[in-house]
Amino acid sequence: QLACPLDLGCHSVKVQKKMAHHAETREMKITQEEMEKEKIPLDLRDYCAHLLPALNKCRVQNYHLPWKCVEERHAYEGCKWDDYVYRMKKQQMAKEGKH
C-alpha cells in the first residue's frame, strides 16, 4: 500500500487506484490549439485543463454566481486535488527510490 505524503490522508482507495491508472495513461485530454481557442491562461494548462471550457462557459452564462456551476466546479477542483495527490505521491516515491 502506498503511504500518503504530507499527511494528506489519502481520502480514499479511489485515489490510489487512480494514481496507478494515471501512471500509465497520463495524457492531455485537450490540445494546445483548443486551449488557445478557449483562451485558457498558461498557468492553468495542466492535466485538468479539459474541464475549464465547460466551467468558464457556465460561469459566463450565470454571471459568476457562486451557487451556480457546482457540478463543473466540483469536477475541476476534484481533478486538481487528484493531480496534486498524484504529484506528491510521485515525488515521495522518487525520494524513496521507488521510481
N, C-alpha and C positions, 0 to 999 in steps of 0.2 A: 504494500500500500504506500502511496506517495505521501510524504509529510507535507503539511501546509506551511508555506513560508510566511514569515512575519505575523504569525498567529491569525491568519485570515479565516480560520475556522472551516475551510472547505465546505461551503454552505450546503453541499450535497454530494452524493456519489456521482450525480449527473455531471458535475464539473470535471471530476477525474476521468470519466468516460469521454467527455468532450475533448479533454486535453490529449488523450491517446488518439482520438479520431483526428483532431486538428494537426497533430504532429505529422500525419501522413497526407492530409488533404488541405493544408493551409494555402489558400489562393484567394486572390481578389475576385469578388463577385461583380465588380463594376469596372469598366475600362477607363483608362486615362481620359479618353475623348468624352465619355459620358460624364465624368466628374467635372471636366472643363465646361461642358454644356450646362450642367446644373449649377455651375459656379460654386463648387464646394471648395472652401479655403484649403490651402496646402496642409495646414496643421491638422485638419480633420480627415485627410485622405489616408485612412488606415483600413483594417480588415472589417470595420463596421460601416464604412462609407456607403455601402449599397443601401443602407436603411435611411440615410439622410434625405434623399429626394422626396420620399413619401412624407417624412416628418416635416420637412420645410414647407412642402405644398400644403399640408394640413394646417400648419401654423399660420401661413399667409391667409388661407381661406377663413380661418377662425380668429383673425386679428391677434394672434399670440396669447389668447386667453389661457391661463394656466390649467384650467379644468378641462380643456379640450385636448384632443390628440393623445389621450392617455395610452392607448394601445401602441401607437407608433413610438412614443417616448419611452415606454417600458421596454419595447423590443430593442431600441437603440441603446439605452442605458444598460440593459442586461447583456447585450453584446459587448459593450465596453468593459463591463465588470469581468465577464468571462475571458476577454482578451488580456486584461490586467492580471488575472489569476494565472492564466497560461504563461504569460511572460515572467511572472515572479517564480513560478514553479520551474520553468526552463532555466532561469538564472540560478536558482538554488541547485538544480541538478548539475549545471555546469560547474558550480563551485565545488560540489561533492565529487566531480569527475565521473558522473554517470551519463554524460552526453553520449 
